[in-house]
Amino acid sequence: MLRLREIRERQGLSLRGLAEVSGVGLATLVRLEAGDYDPRLSTLHKLSKALRVSVPTLLGEGKHAPKKGRKGR
């Protein structure tokens, strides 16, 4: 999960707090943040709802995603 930790920390949530508000298990969140687990779409929806961001933003593809540098410059 590319941006889960960044978004969670920016909102002042602990892993345990995010688990409580999202309904996603703590162990699953730990694995997601470590990059050891590819989430189901239903898990992405739960997390995006709890964090009040879109799924693409959660994946690093939304409006808050880091901008990519220009090629050839």
N, CA, C and O atoms as a printed pandas DataFrame, in Angstrom:
     atom_number atom_name residue_name chain_id  residue_number  x_coord  y_coord  z_coord
0              1         N          MET        A               1    0.858   -1.164    0.000
1              2        CA          MET        A               1    0.000    0.000    0.000
2              3         C          MET        A               1    0.897    1.216    0.000
3              4         O          MET        A               1    1.496    1.569    1.016
4              5         N          LEU        A               2    0.978    1.833   -1.120
5              6        CA          LEU        A               2    1.958    2.887   -1.321
6              7         C          LEU        A               2    1.837    4.043   -0.341
7              8         O          LEU        A               2    2.855    4.482    0.196
8              9         N          ARG        A               3    0.639    4.555   -0.083
9             10        CA          ARG        A               3    0.514    5.777    0.705
10            11         C          ARG        A               3   -0.268    5.607    2.003
11            12         O          ARG        A               3   -0.585    6.601    2.657
12            13         N          LEU        A               4   -0.578    4.401    2.383
13            14        CA          LEU        A               4   -1.409    4.184    3.565
14            15         C          LEU        A               4   -0.785    4.798    4.811
15            16         O          LEU        A               4   -1.455    5.543    5.526
16            17         N          ARG        A               5    0.467    4.504    5.083
17            18        CA          ARG        A               5    1.119    5.020    6.297
18            19         C          ARG        A               5    1.151    6.546    6.282
19            20         O          ARG        A               5    0.837    7.187    7.285
20            21         N          GLU        A               6    1.526    7.117    5.159
21            22        CA          GLU        A               6    1.612    8.582    5.054
22            23         C          GLU        A               6    0.264    9.244    5.358
23            24         O          GLU        A               6    0.201   10.201    6.131
24            25         N          ILE        A               7   -0.786    8.748    4.766
25            26        CA          ILE        A               7   -2.118    9.329    4.967
26            27         C          ILE        A               7   -2.591    9.110    6.397
27            28         O          ILE        A               7   -3.138   10.018    7.023
28            29         N          ARG        A               8   -2.378    7.909    6.909
29            30        CA          ARG        A               8   -2.786    7.593    8.279
30            31         C          ARG        A               8   -2.080    8.494    9.283
31            32         O          ARG        A               8   -2.720    9.051   10.175
32            33         N          GLU        A               9   -0.776    8.640    9.145
33            34        CA          GLU        A               9   -0.020    9.474   10.080
34            35         C          GLU        A               9   -0.389   10.951    9.955
35            36         O          GLU        A               9   -0.459   11.663   10.956
36            37         N          ARG        A              10   -0.622   11.409    8.730
37            38        CA          ARG        A              10   -1.020   12.807    8.522
38            39         C          ARG        A              10   -2.331   13.109    9.239
39            40         O          ARG        A              10   -2.559   14.234    9.684
40            41         N          GLN        A              11   -3.185   12.107    9.348
41            42        CA          GLN        A              11   -4.470   12.291   10.019
42            43         C          GLN        A              11   -4.394   11.994   11.515
43            44         O          GLN        A              11   -5.405   12.065   12.215
44            45         N          GLY        A              12   -3.204   11.664   12.004
45            46        CA          GLY        A              12   -3.014   11.442   13.428
46            47         C          GLY        A              12   -3.588   10.140   13.950
47            48         O          GLY        A              12   -3.908   10.028   15.133
48            49         N          LEU        A              13   -3.721    9.157   13.072
49            50        CA          LEU        A              13   -4.273    7.868   13.467
50            51         C          LEU        A              13   -3.163    6.851   13.722
51            52         O          LEU        A              13   -2.185    6.786   12.978
52            53         N          SER        A              14   -3.324    6.077   14.758
53            54        CA          SER        A              14   -2.440    4.938   14.980
54            55         C          SER        A              14   -2.952    3.777   14.137
55            56         O          SER        A              14   -4.059    3.833   13.601
56            57         N          LEU        A              15   -2.155    2.737   14.021
57            58        CA          LEU        A              15   -2.624    1.545   13.317
58            59         C          LEU        A              15   -3.860    0.977   14.010
59            60         O          LEU        A              15   -4.824    0.584   13.353
60            61         N          ARG        A              16   -3.824    0.938   15.323
61            62        CA          ARG        A              16   -4.957    0.414   16.090
62            63         C          ARG        A              16   -6.206    1.276   15.861
63            64         O          ARG        A              16   -7.310    0.752   15.711
64            65         N          GLY        A              17   -6.023    2.594   15.834
65            66        CA          GLY        A              17   -7.149    3.501   15.594
66            67         C          GLY        A              17   -7.751    3.309   14.215
67            68         O          GLY        A              17   -8.972    3.300   14.062
68            69         N          LEU        A              18   -6.894    3.156   13.205
69            70        CA          LEU        A              18   -7.392    2.917   11.849
70            71         C          LEU        A              18   -8.110    1.577   11.773
71            72         O          LEU        A              18   -9.125    1.457   11.088
72            73         N          ALA        A              19   -7.598    0.580   12.462
73            74        CA          ALA        A              19   -8.259   -0.721   12.479
74            75         C          ALA        A              19   -9.667   -0.595   13.052
75            76         O          ALA        A              19  -10.610   -1.198   12.539
76            77         N          GLU        A              20   -9.804    0.184   14.111
77            78        CA          GLU        A              20  -11.109    0.363   14.752
78            79         C          GLU        A              20  -12.105    1.091   13.853
79            80         O          GLU        A              20  -13.259    0.678   13.739
80            81         N          VAL        A              21  -11.657    2.180   13.212
81            82        CA          VAL        A              21  -12.613    2.957   12.410
82            83         C          VAL        A              21  -12.890    2.338   11.043
83            84         O          VAL        A              21  -13.936    2.599   10.449
84            85         N          SER        A              22  -11.966    1.522   10.538
85            86        CA          SER        A              22  -12.147    0.950    9.200
86            87         C          SER        A              22  -12.757   -0.447    9.215
87            88         O          SER        A              22  -13.377   -0.868    8.238
88            89         N          GLY        A              23  -12.582   -1.161   10.315
89            90        CA          GLY        A              23  -13.030   -2.548   10.348
90            91         C          GLY        A              23  -12.047   -3.510    9.702
91            92         O          GLY        A              23  -12.363   -4.681    9.495
92            93         N          VAL        A              24  -10.851   -3.017    9.380
93            94        CA          VAL        A              24   -9.793   -3.856    8.814
94            95         C          VAL        A              24   -8.903   -4.297    9.975
95            96         O          VAL        A              24   -8.557   -3.487   10.834
96            97         N          GLY        A              25   -8.541   -5.550   10.001
97            98        CA          GLY        A              25   -7.755   -6.086   11.106
98            99         C          GLY        A              25   -6.390   -5.440   11.244
99           100         O          GLY        A              25   -5.772   -5.052   10.252
100          101         N          LEU        A              26   -5.928   -5.329   12.470
101          102        CA          LEU        A              26   -4.632   -4.728   12.765
102          103         C          LEU        A              26   -3.503   -5.466   12.053
103          104         O          LEU        A              26   -2.616   -4.833   11.482
104          105         N          ALA        A              27   -3.527   -6.781   12.081
105          106        CA          ALA        A              27   -2.476   -7.561   11.413
106          107         C          ALA        A              27   -2.468   -7.293    9.907
107          108         O          ALA        A              27   -1.405   -7.231    9.289
108          109         N          THR        A              28   -3.639   -7.137    9.328
109          110        CA          THR        A              28   -3.733   -6.829    7.897
110          111         C          THR        A              28   -3.130   -5.473    7.604
111          112         O          THR        A              28   -2.403   -5.317    6.622
112          113         N          LEU        A              29   -3.419   -4.484    8.442
113          114        CA          LEU        A              29   -2.862   -3.142    8.247
114          115         C          LEU        A              29   -1.340   -3.151    8.343
115          116         O          LEU        A              29   -0.660   -2.495    7.554
116          117         N          VAL        A              30   -0.814   -3.886    9.301
117          118        CA          VAL        A              30    0.638   -3.991    9.446
118          119         C          VAL        A              30    1.247   -4.580    8.181
119          120         O          VAL        A              30    2.258   -4.082    7.684
120          121         N          ARG        A              31    0.641   -5.626    7.667
121          122        CA          ARG        A              31    1.142   -6.265    6.441
122          123         C          ARG        A              31    1.019   -5.345    5.232
123          124         O          ARG        A              31    1.902   -5.327    4.375
124          125         N          LEU        A              32   -0.065   -4.584    5.158
125          126        CA          LEU        A              32   -0.248   -3.650    4.048
126          127         C          LEU        A              32    0.836   -2.578    4.059
127          128         O          LEU        A              32    1.450   -2.292    3.031
128          129         N          GLU        A              33    1.063   -1.989    5.229
129          130        CA          GLU        A              33    2.068   -0.925    5.316
130          131         C          GLU        A              33    3.471   -1.447    5.059
131          132         O          GLU        A              33    4.327   -0.705    4.577
132          133         N          ALA        A              34    3.716   -2.698    5.370
133          134        CA          ALA        A              34    5.028   -3.299    5.128
134          135         C          ALA        A              34    5.198   -3.714    3.664
135          136         O          ALA        A              34    6.301   -4.048    3.233
136          137         N          GLY        A              35    4.104   -3.690    2.908
137          138        CA          GLY        A              35    4.161   -4.092    1.511
138          139         C          GLY        A              35    4.139   -5.600    1.325
139          140         O          GLY        A              35    4.500   -6.103    0.261
140          141         N          ASP        A              36    3.715   -6.325    2.360
141          142        CA          ASP        A              36    3.700   -7.779    2.311
142          143         C          ASP        A              36    2.362   -8.363    1.872
143          144         O          ASP        A              36    2.187   -9.582    1.874
144          145         N          TYR        A              37    1.431   -7.516    1.500
145          146        CA          TYR        A              37    0.070   -7.998    1.251
146          147         C          TYR        A              37   -0.602   -7.096    0.219
147          148         O          TYR        A              37   -0.532   -5.871    0.317
148          149         N          ASP        A              38   -1.244   -7.700   -0.759
149          150        CA          ASP        A              38   -2.043   -6.962   -1.728
150          151         C          ASP        A              38   -3.498   -7.017   -1.278
151          152         O          ASP        A              38   -4.073   -8.100   -1.177
152          153         N          PRO        A              39   -4.093   -5.871   -1.010
153          154        CA          PRO        A              39   -5.446   -5.857   -0.442
154          155         C          PRO        A              39   -6.527   -6.188   -1.461
155          156         O          PRO        A              39   -6.362   -5.993   -2.666
156          157         N          ARG        A              40   -7.630   -6.690   -0.941
157          158        CA          ARG        A              40   -8.831   -6.879   -1.758
158          159         C          ARG        A              40   -9.447   -5.514   -2.012
159          160         O          ARG        A              40   -9.179   -4.553   -1.290
160          161         N          LEU        A              41  -10.262   -5.443   -3.031
161          162        CA          LEU        A              41  -10.938   -4.188   -3.339
162          163         C          LEU        A              41  -11.825   -3.759   -2.177
163          164         O          LEU        A              41  -11.920   -2.567   -1.886
164          165         N          SER        A              42  -12.470   -4.698   -1.515
165          166        CA          SER        A              42  -13.328   -4.352   -0.379
166          167         C          SER        A              42  -12.511   -3.728    0.755
167          168         O          SER        A              42  -13.000   -2.838    1.451
168          169         N          THR        A              43  -11.283   -4.185    0.942
169          170        CA          THR        A              43  -10.405   -3.605    1.970
170          171         C          THR        A              43  -10.012   -2.188    1.589
171          172         O          THR        A              43   -9.996   -1.298    2.440
172          173         N          LEU        A              44   -9.698   -1.972    0.327
173          174        CA          LEU        A              44   -9.367   -0.622   -0.143
174          175         C          LEU        A              44  -10.529    0.339    0.079
175          176         O          LEU        A              44  -10.329    1.484    0.484
176          177         N          HIS        A              45  -11.736   -0.131   -0.187
177          178        CA          HIS        A              45  -12.914    0.713    0.016
178          179         C          HIS        A              45  -13.099    1.054    1.490
179          180         O          HIS        A              45  -13.403    2.199    1.822
180          181         N          LYS        A              46  -12.921    0.086    2.372
181          182        CA          LYS        A              46  -13.042    0.349    3.804
182          183         C          LYS        A              46  -12.019    1.381    4.258
183          184         O          LYS        A              46  -12.343    2.302    5.008
184          185         N          LEU        A              47  -10.781    1.221    3.798
185          186        CA          LEU        A              47   -9.725    2.147    4.202
186          187         C          LEU        A              47   -9.940    3.540    3.624
187          188         O          LEU        A              47   -9.732    4.536    4.317
188          189         N          SER        A              48  -10.350    3.620    2.376
189          190        CA          SER        A              48  -10.564    4.934    1.771
190          191         C          SER        A              48  -11.720    5.658    2.455
191          192         O          SER        A              48  -11.668    6.875    2.629
192          193         N          LYS        A              49  -12.745    4.934    2.837
193          194        CA          LYS        A              49  -13.874    5.542    3.542
194          195         C          LYS        A              49  -13.440    6.027    4.921
195          196         O          LYS        A              49  -13.778    7.141    5.320
196          197         N          ALA        A              50  -12.699    5.205    5.645
197          198        CA          ALA        A              50  -12.246    5.566    6.989
198          199         C          ALA        A              50  -11.291    6.760    6.965
199          200         O          ALA        A              50  -11.314    7.593    7.870
200          201         N          LEU        A              51  -10.455    6.843    5.931
201          202        CA          LEU        A              51   -9.468    7.918    5.824
202          203         C          LEU        A              51   -9.985    9.129    5.043
203          204         O          LEU        A              51   -9.310   10.154    4.945
204          205         N          ARG        A              52  -11.193    8.992    4.490
205          206        CA          ARG        A              52  -11.826   10.066    3.713
206          207         C          ARG        A              52  -10.962   10.507    2.519
207          208         O          ARG        A              52  -10.779   11.697    2.262
208          209         N          VAL        A              53  -10.446    9.510    1.811
209          210        CA          VAL        A              53   -9.700    9.745    0.575
210          211         C          VAL        A              53  -10.199    8.756   -0.467
211          212         O          VAL        A              53  -10.834    7.758   -0.125
212          213         N          SER        A              54   -9.919    9.023   -1.717
213          214        CA          SER        A              54  -10.321    8.093   -2.770
214          215         C          SER        A              54   -9.367    6.905   -2.822
215          216         O          SER        A              54   -8.246    6.977   -2.318
216          217         N          VAL        A              55   -9.808    5.836   -3.421
217          218        CA          VAL        A              55   -8.948    4.670   -3.595
218          219         C          VAL        A              55   -7.713    5.039   -4.418
219          220         O          VAL        A              55   -6.608    4.653   -4.036
220          221         N          PRO        A              56   -7.849    5.775   -5.537
221          222        CA          PRO        A              56   -6.638    6.161   -6.270
222          223         C          PRO        A              56   -5.658    6.976   -5.426
223          224         O          PRO        A              56   -4.445    6.811   -5.561
224          225         N          THR        A              57   -6.166    7.850   -4.561
225          226        CA          THR        A              57   -5.281    8.618   -3.681
226          227         C          THR        A              57   -4.561    7.684   -2.725
227          228         O          THR        A              57   -3.366    7.849   -2.479
228          229         N          LEU        A              58   -5.258    6.728   -2.196
229          230        CA          LEU        A              58   -4.671    5.752   -1.291
230          231         C          LEU        A              58   -3.562    4.966   -1.981
231          232         O          LEU        A              58   -2.568    4.601   -1.353
232          233         N          LEU        A              59   -3.733    4.709   -3.256
233          234        CA          LEU        A              59   -2.746    3.969   -4.039
234          235         C          LEU        A              59   -1.648    4.852   -4.612
235          236         O          LEU        A              59   -0.735    4.356   -5.273
236          237         N          GLY        A              60   -1.728    6.163   -4.362
237          238        CA          GLY        A              60   -0.706    7.067   -4.869
238          239         C          GLY        A              60   -0.981    7.556   -6.270
239          240         O          GLY        A              60   -0.069    8.021   -6.954
240          241         N          GLU        A              61   -2.229    7.459   -6.715
241          242        CA          GLU        A              61   -2.579    7.863   -8.078
242          243         C          GLU        A              61   -3.513    9.051   -8.116
243          244         O          GLU        A              61   -3.831    9.548   -9.197
244          245         N          GLY        A              62   -3.959    9.519   -6.967
245          246        CA          GLY        A              62   -4.939   10.595   -6.910
246          247         C          GLY        A              62   -4.313   11.970   -6.908
247          248         O          GLY        A              62   -3.135   12.140   -7.223
248          249         N          LYS        A              63   -5.126   12.954   -6.544
249          250        CA          LYS        A              63   -4.680   14.348   -6.600
250          251         C          LYS        A              63   -3.559   14.662   -5.627
251          252         O          LYS        A              63   -2.844   15.645   -5.822
252          253         N          HIS        A              64   -3.383   13.861   -4.587
253          254        CA          HIS        A              64   -2.315   14.105   -3.624
254          255         C          HIS        A              64   -1.094   13.225   -3.893
255          256         O          HIS        A              64   -0.181   13.146   -3.071
256          257         N          ALA        A              65   -1.090   12.573   -5.040
257          258        CA          ALA        A              65    0.038   11.706   -5.375
258          259         C          ALA        A              65    1.265   12.556   -5.685
259          260         O          ALA        A              65    1.131   13.663   -6.206
260          261         N          PRO        A              66    2.450   12.057   -5.374
261          262        CA          PRO        A              66    3.669   12.793   -5.711
262          263         C          PRO        A              66    3.760   12.988   -7.212
263          264         O          PRO        A              66    3.453   12.081   -7.985
264          265         N          LYS        A              67    4.179   14.166   -7.617
265          266        CA          LYS        A              67    4.305   14.441   -9.045
266          267         C          LYS        A              67    5.546   13.762   -9.593
267          268         O          LYS        A              67    6.587   13.694   -8.940
268          269         N          LYS        A              68    5.404   13.266  -10.803
269          270        CA          LYS        A              68    6.510   12.606  -11.463
270          271         C          LYS        A              68    7.330   13.642  -12.213
271          272         O          LYS        A              68    6.786   14.608  -12.748
272          273         N          GLY        A              69    8.653   13.434  -12.251
273          274        CA          GLY        A              69    9.515   14.359  -12.957
274          275         C          GLY        A              69    9.327   14.249  -14.461
275          276         O          GLY        A              69    8.830   13.244  -14.969
276          277         N          ARG        A              70    9.724   15.277  -15.147
277          278        CA          ARG        A              70    9.616   15.261  -16.609
278          279         C          ARG        A              70   10.758   14.471  -17.203
279          280         O          ARG        A              70   11.894   14.528  -16.732
280          281         N          LYS        A              71   10.435   13.739  -18.237
281          282        CA          LYS        A              71   11.467   12.968  -18.943
282          283         C          LYS        A              71   12.164   13.888  -19.936
283          284         O          LYS        A              71   11.558   14.790  -20.514
284          285         N          GLY        A              72   13.451   13.634  -20.114
285          286        CA          GLY        A              72   14.180   14.382  -21.121
286          287         C          GLY        A              72   14.618   15.764  -20.662
287          288         O          GLY        A              72   15.038   16.572  -21.490
288          289         N          ARG        A              73   14.536   16.057  -19.400
289          290        CA          ARG        A              73   14.979   17.368  -18.919
290          291         C          ARG        A              73   16.012   17.219  -17.860
291          292         O          ARG        A              73   16.505   18.216  -17.333
